[in-house]
């Protein structure tokens, strides 16, 4: 499992913030893109990135559209966390985002469809 550096995490956060501010991307898509682009990353890094991006956007901007995007990002972080919980309950590996992608492919296609 790859441990993300602070600069890698910051780059991921910046990517999600840009997606949130664009107002044009479904939250599932940027989560899927993060997971697919970093198959060796720790899945909880994705939760951290989503939470930090949502908090950053909420703290800096207060328009209704941006607030809605931040709330969607909080929701995406929660859903990824629940998926990791389910993987644990099912006894599935959950060390990398590749494991998360495998779970989605087999058990929960929400982020894939």
C-alpha positions in Angstrom: 0.0 0.0 0.0 1.4 3.4 -0.9 1.5 6.1 1.7 0.7 9.4 0.1 3.0 12.3 0.8 1.7 15.6 2.0 2.3 17.1 -1.5 0.4 14.2 -3.1 -2.5 14.7 -0.7 -2.5 18.5 -1.4 -2.6 17.8 -5.1 -5.6 15.5 -4.7 -7.4 18.0 -2.5 -6.8 20.7 -5.1 -8.2 18.5 -7.8 -11.4 17.9 -5.8 -11.7 21.6 -4.9 -11.5 22.4 -8.7 -14.1 19.8 -9.4 -16.4 21.2 -6.7 -15.9 24.8 -7.9 -16.6 23.9 -11.6 -20.1 22.9 -10.6 -20.1 20.6 -13.6 -19.1 17.2 -12.1 -21.2 14.7 -10.3 -19.5 13.8 -7.0 -19.4 10.1 -7.9 -17.2 10.9 -10.9 -14.4 12.7 -9.1 -14.4 10.0 -6.4 -14.1 7.3 -9.1 -11.4 9.3 -10.9 -9.4 9.6 -7.7 -9.7 5.9 -7.0 -8.9 4.8 -10.5 -5.9 7.1 -10.9 -4.2 5.9 -7.6 -4.8 2.1 -7.4 -2.1 1.6 -4.8 -3.2 4.5 -2.5 -4.7 3.9 0.9 -8.5 4.1 0.6 -8.7 6.3 3.7 -6.6 8.8 1.9 -9.6 9.3 -0.4 -11.9 10.0 2.6 -9.3 12.5 4.0 -9.0 14.3 0.6 -12.8 14.5 0.3 -13.3 15.9 3.8 -10.5 18.4 3.4 -11.8 19.6 0.0 -15.3 20.0 1.4 -14.1 21.9 4.4 -11.9 24.1 2.3 -14.7 25.0 0.0 -17.1 25.7 2.8 -14.6 27.9 4.6 -13.7 30.0 1.6 -16.9 30.4 -0.3 -20.5 30.7 0.8 -22.7 30.8 -2.4 -25.6 28.3 -2.5 -24.1 26.4 -5.4 -20.8 26.0 -3.7 -22.4 25.1 -0.4 -24.4 22.4 -2.2 -21.2 21.1 -3.9 -19.4 20.9 -0.5 -22.3 19.1 1.0 -22.2 16.6 -1.8 -18.5 16.1 -1.2 -19.2 15.4 2.5 -21.7 12.8 1.4 -19.3 11.2 -0.9 -16.7 10.9 1.9 -19.4 9.3 4.1 -20.3 6.8 1.4 -16.7 5.8 0.8 -16.3 5.3 4.5 -19.4 3.1 4.6 -18.1 1.0 1.7 -14.8 0.5 3.6 -16.9 -0.6 6.6 -18.8 -3.1 4.5 -15.6 -4.4 3.0 -14.4 -5.0 6.6 -17.6 -6.7 7.6 -17.4 -9.0 4.5 -13.8 -9.9 5.2 -12.6 -8.3 2.0 -9.2 -6.8 1.5 -9.3 -3.0 1.9 -5.7 -2.0 1.8 -5.6 -0.1 -1.5 -8.0 1.8 -3.7 -7.7 -1.1 -6.1 -9.5 -3.2 -3.4 -12.1 -0.5 -3.2 -12.6 -0.6 -7.0 -12.9 -4.4 -6.9 -15.6 -4.0 -4.2 -17.5 -1.5 -6.3 -17.3 -3.7 -9.3 -18.7 -6.7 -7.5 -20.9 -5.3 -4.7 -21.9 -1.7 -5.1 -21.8 0.0 -8.5 -22.9 3.5 -7.2 -19.5 5.1 -8.0 -19.2 3.3 -11.3 -22.6 3.8 -13.0 
